Every structure is written in C-alpha cells, then in structure tokens.
Amino acid sequence: MRNRAMSNVVLAGFYLLFCASTFALQDYYFSDDFSELSIEGADSELVAKGVYLSGRGRHLDVVNGGRLLCDKMKSYGNATQGVVYSELLNGVNVYGAGSMLCATNEISLSSYYCPGAPGLSLDLAREIPTFLQVSSGGEVWIGDTLTVANSSWASVGAGGRLSIGTGCSSANALEIAPDGTLDIRLGGYEHDTTGWPDRLSVMGDADLDGVLRLTLEYGFSPTNGACFDLFDWGGAVNGQFSATAFPALADGLEWDCSGLYTTGQVSVIPEPSVLHLFVLFGAGILIKHQHLRS
C-alpha cells in the first residue's frame, strides 16, 4: 500500500472577493501522483482561476468548513499501468458542515481515451475514471455546466448538496436551475462498472430544470438496444429537464427517455415507423406461411 503525501492548504485570515472576473491567483495544478490535498477547516480557503487535477491516485478534499473557489475545475483520470486499480482512482471529496466548492463556470470530470485491450495483467480497462462526491453538510455550486465523461461520475450522498446554474434556492440534494446544464458524454472504452454509481447518483431529492445534454465522443455510435444508466435516484424527483439535447443516431433509431425520471436510464430503440414495418413484415410472413399450409 502506498502512503499518500498530505499537504494542507491553510490561508488563515485571508479574505477575497469571489466573483467570475476577479481572482487573486492564476491557475492551480495538482498533478502529483498518489497524493492528497486537503483544504480543511473554516480558516482554509483556496482561490484560483482554474483548478486542474491530473495524474494517478490524487484526492482533493474540501472538508470541515474549508472552501475552494474557482472559475472552473477540470479533473482527469488516467490509465492503468499495472497498479492496483483502487489506488489509481482520482477524485474530489466535499464533506463536513460549511464545506464549499464553488465554480462560477464549470466542473468537468473525465478520463483519457485509451482504446485497446485492458491494462496489462490486471485485466482492467485502460481508462481510470474520476469522481466528485459531496456529502455530510458539504455543498458544491456550479454556475453553468457539469460535464461527466467516459465512465466518470458525480455522487450526492447523505446531507450533501449539488447545485447547477444560478438562482438555486431549494434545500434538495440536487438542484438544476433553468440556466444550468448537465452534459454527459458517452464514448471511449466502455467497461464493466459493476458496483460504481451511475453517472449522477443522488441520495436525496432532486429538483430538475435546465438542460440535459448527451454527447457522443471518439466516434462512438450506439446500436439498437443500447442502454445507459445516467442517474440513480434515491429520493423524490421534482420537475423535469426543460430541454434535452441528444445526438442524432443512425437511420431508423431513436432515443427512448421513458425511464429517465424513474430508473434513470435512456436507451436506443427503433423508430416507430421502422418498428411498424417490422410488424407488417412479420405479419406478412405469417399470412404467407398460413396460406401455404391451407
């Protein structure tokens, strides 16, 4: 087991006006492999224009009243290289009363695209996803867009709150305001994610509005019968997305969103006209068969 290097960011008595156009620091890069950065306590605050996490096995923790304020955050997973899988996972944790992660523009969670065979002898997919978890009094606010790509995920646990868009005001665990966007990107090496949360796991209630956008990456083209777990709803789902922006599929196929607000899934099915033709074709074969027997 590798020991994680721990670095604490404590900016005691340091107050900065937080807005989209004024930042005291430039971009902040956290890329040391197998390390942990902790912003802990009410006197701990990190303010940056952009926050970028990359590498392997990095954890950024905003805990017990700490605050991370930025314009945008991008967290990237990496690829397997013969290291124990759980040690490679990268992610951001926000928990504890008063803990806050604010991104006035966006938060992006993704892994690198590494097509091909699983990683070395561990028989694991090459991509290592990254995650965002908020719970136990922690809060994450994103002014515009949350992007979740390539098997990465976000999770809102007990007592946590995730808000996307301005004007959020409810006390529910997830709130997507009218001007908020959740962008889920599908593509790359799709591997077994048994035991992982869905793309967005919500333990409490959800208030939905704004835009749900699906994007296909790296030439990925879903076929008939494909099913995608986008959400795990743990509480009540209030409202619906005001708009959905889904990519075009191959001729004769369409998106089925009938389970979006119950099972959290969307799937690919034949268009009604195509299905109707199949029914007619099947009926024609049956009639012809009965005619030949008579």
C-alpha positions in Angstrom: 0.0 0.0 0.0 1.4 3.4 -1.0 1.4 6.2 1.6 -0.3 9.3 0.3 1.6 12.5 0.7 -0.6 15.0 2.6 -0.4 18.7 2.0 -2.6 21.1 3.9 -3.7 24.4 2.4 -4.3 26.9 5.3 -4.9 30.5 4.4 -5.8 31.9 7.8 -7.4 35.3 7.9 -7.3 35.6 4.1 -10.5 37.1 2.6 -11.0 37.6 -1.1 -14.0 38.9 -3.0 -15.2 35.9 -5.1 -16.7 36.7 -8.5 -16.4 35.5 -12.0 -14.0 38.2 -13.1 -11.7 38.7 -10.1 -9.3 36.1 -8.9 -6.2 36.6 -6.7 -4.5 33.5 -8.1 -3.9 32.1 -11.5 -4.5 28.5 -12.5 -3.7 25.9 -9.8 -2.4 22.5 -10.9 -2.5 19.4 -8.7 -0.7 16.6 -10.5 1.5 14.7 -8.0 0.7 11.0 -8.3 -0.6 9.2 -5.2 -1.0 12.4 -3.2 -3.8 14.2 -1.3 -4.5 17.9 -1.0 -6.7 18.8 2.0 -8.4 22.2 2.4 -9.7 21.7 5.9 -11.2 24.0 8.5 -13.1 27.2 8.5 -9.9 29.3 8.0 -8.8 27.3 5.0 -9.5 28.7 1.6 -8.1 28.2 -1.9 -9.0 30.7 -4.6 -7.9 30.2 -8.2 -9.0 31.0 -11.7 -8.8 27.4 -12.8 -8.1 24.2 -10.9 -6.7 21.2 -12.8 -6.2 17.7 -11.4 -4.4 15.1 -13.4 -2.1 12.1 -12.8 -2.9 8.9 -10.8 -4.3 8.4 -7.4 -4.9 12.1 -6.5 -7.5 13.1 -4.0 -8.6 16.7 -3.4 -10.6 17.0 -0.1 -12.6 20.1 0.9 -13.6 19.3 4.4 -14.9 20.6 7.8 -15.6 24.2 6.6 -12.9 24.6 4.0 -13.6 26.5 0.8 -12.4 26.1 -2.8 -13.4 29.0 -5.1 -12.7 29.0 -8.8 -13.9 29.8 -12.2 -13.6 26.3 -13.5 -12.3 22.9 -12.4 -11.2 20.0 -14.6 -10.4 16.7 -13.2 -8.9 14.0 -15.4 -8.5 10.3 -14.8 -5.5 8.4 -16.3 -4.9 4.9 -17.5 -3.9 1.6 -15.9 -0.3 0.8 -15.7 -0.1 -2.4 -13.6 -1.0 -0.6 -10.3 -3.8 -1.8 -8.0 -7.0 -0.2 -9.5 -8.3 1.4 -6.4 -5.1 3.2 -5.9 -5.4 4.9 -9.3 -8.8 6.5 -8.8 -8.8 10.3 -8.9 -11.4 12.4 -7.2 -12.7 15.3 -5.3 -14.5 15.0 -1.9 -16.5 17.8 -0.3 -17.9 17.0 3.2 -18.5 18.4 6.6 -20.6 21.4 7.7 -19.8 24.6 5.9 -17.5 23.0 3.3 -18.0 24.6 -0.1 -16.7 24.1 -3.7 -17.8 26.9 -6.0 -17.1 27.0 -9.7 -18.7 30.0 -11.4 -18.4 28.5 -14.8 -18.0 24.7 -15.0 -16.7 21.4 -13.5 -15.6 18.7 -15.9 -14.9 15.1 -14.9 -13.4 12.8 -17.5 -10.8 10.1 -18.2 -8.4 9.8 -21.0 -9.4 7.9 -24.1 -7.2 4.8 -24.3 -8.7 2.3 -26.7 -7.5 -1.3 -26.9 -7.0 -4.2 -24.6 -7.4 -4.0 -20.8 -4.4 -2.8 -18.8 -1.5 -5.3 -18.5 -2.1 -8.4 -16.4 -4.7 -6.9 -14.2 -7.4 -7.4 -16.8 -8.8 -3.9 -16.2 -10.0 -1.3 -18.7 -7.4 1.3 -19.6 -9.4 4.3 -18.6 -9.4 5.4 -14.9 -12.4 7.5 -14.2 -12.5 10.4 -11.9 -15.3 11.4 -9.5 -16.9 14.2 -7.5 -18.5 13.3 -4.1 -20.4 15.7 -1.9 -21.9 14.6 1.5 -22.4 15.3 5.2 -23.1 19.1 5.1 -20.8 19.8 2.1 -22.1 21.9 -0.9 -21.0 22.1 -4.5 -22.2 25.0 -6.6 -21.6 25.2 -10.4 -22.7 28.3 -12.2 -23.1 26.9 -15.6 -22.2 23.3 -16.6 -21.3 20.0 -15.0 -19.7 17.7 -17.6 -19.3 14.0 -16.8 -17.5 11.9 -19.4 -16.0 8.4 -20.1 -17.4 6.5 -17.1 -16.6 9.2 -14.5 -19.3 10.0 -12.0 -20.7 12.5 -9.5 -22.3 11.5 -6.3 -24.5 13.4 -3.8 -24.5 11.5 -0.5 -26.5 12.0 2.7 -26.5 15.6 3.8 -24.7 16.8 0.6 -26.0 19.3 -1.9 -25.1 19.9 -5.6 -26.5 22.9 -7.4 -26.0 23.6 -11.1 -27.0 27.1 -12.5 -27.6 30.4 -10.9 -30.7 31.1 -8.8 -30.7 27.8 -7.0 -32.6 28.1 -3.8 -34.2 24.8 -2.7 -32.9 22.5 0.1 -33.0 19.4 -2.0 -29.8 17.3 -2.6 -29.7 18.1 -6.3 -31.0 21.3 -8.0 -30.5 22.1 -11.6 -31.7 25.7 -12.3 -33.3 26.9 -15.6 -29.9 28.1 -16.8 -27.9 25.1 -15.7 -26.6 22.3 -18.0 -25.7 18.7 -17.2 -23.6 17.4 -20.1 -23.0 13.6 -20.0 -20.5 12.3 -22.6 -20.6 8.8 -23.9 -17.7 7.1 -25.7 -14.3 5.5 -25.4 -13.7 2.1 -23.9 -17.0 1.1 -22.3 -16.0 -1.3 -19.5 -17.8 -3.1 -16.7 -18.7 -0.6 -14.0 -20.4 -3.0 -11.6 -20.5 -1.5 -8.1 -19.9 2.0 -9.3 -22.5 4.8 -9.0 -24.4 5.8 -12.1 -23.2 8.9 -13.8 -25.0 11.0 -11.2 -26.0 9.3 -8.0 -28.4 11.3 -5.8 -29.3 10.0 -2.3 -31.8 12.8 -1.5 -34.4 14.6 -3.5 -33.9 16.3 -6.9 -35.3 19.5 -8.4 -34.9 19.4 -12.1 -34.9 22.1 -14.8 -32.3 23.3 -17.2 -30.8 21.2 -20.0 -29.7 17.6 -20.1 -27.2 17.2 -22.9 -25.8 13.9 -24.2 -22.7 14.0 -26.3 -21.1 11.1 -28.2 -17.3 11.1 -28.3 -14.5 9.4 -30.2 -16.8 8.2 -33.0 -18.9 6.2 -30.6 -22.3 5.2 -32.2 -24.9 3.4 -30.0 -26.7 0.5 -31.6 -30.2 -0.8 -31.2 -30.8 -2.0 -27.6 -28.0 0.1 -26.0 -29.0 1.3 -22.5 -27.2 3.9 -20.4 -27.5 4.5 -16.7 -27.4 8.2 -16.3 -28.9 8.6 -12.8 -29.5 6.8 -9.6 -32.5 8.5 -7.9 -32.5 7.9 -4.2 -35.3 10.3 -3.3 -38.2 12.2 -5.0 -37.7 13.7 -8.4 -39.4 17.0 -8.7 -39.9 18.5 -12.1 -38.2 17.6 -15.4 -35.4 19.0 -17.6 -36.8 21.9 -19.5 -34.9 20.7 -22.6 -32.9 17.6 -23.7 -30.2 17.8 -26.3 -29.4 14.3 -27.6 -27.2 13.5 -30.6 -28.6 12.1 -33.8 -28.5 8.3 -34.1 -28.1 6.0 -37.1 -31.1 5.9 -39.5 -34.1 4.0 -38.1 -33.1 4.5 -34.4 -34.2 7.0 -31.7 -33.7 7.7 -28.0 -36.2 6.3 -25.5 -36.3 8.5 -22.4 -39.4 6.9 -20.8 -37.4 5.7 -17.9 -35.3 8.8 -17.3 -37.2 10.1 -14.2 -37.8 6.6 -12.7 -34.9 4.2 -13.4 -32.6 7.0 -14.6 -31.9 5.2 -17.8 -32.1 6.1 -21.5 -31.9 3.6 -24.3 -31.8 3.2 -28.1 -34.8 1.7 -29.9 -36.1 1.5 -33.4 -38.2 4.5 -34.6 -41.9 3.8 -34.6 -42.1 3.7 -38.4 -39.3 1.1 -38.6 -40.9 -1.0 -35.9 -44.2 -0.8 -37.8 -42.5 -2.1 -40.9 -41.1 -5.0 -38.9 -44.5 -5.8 -37.6 -46.0 -5.7 -41.1 -43.2 -7.8 -42.4 -43.6 -10.4 -39.7 -47.4 -10.4 -40.3 -46.8 -10.9 -44.0 -44.6 -13.9 -43.4 -47.2 -15.4 -41.0 -50.0 -14.9 -43.5 -47.9 -16.4 -46.3 -47.0 -19.4 -44.2 -50.7 -20.0 -43.3 -51.6 -19.6 -46.9 -49.1 -22.3 -48.0 -50.4 -24.7 -45.3 -54.0 -24.3 -46.5 
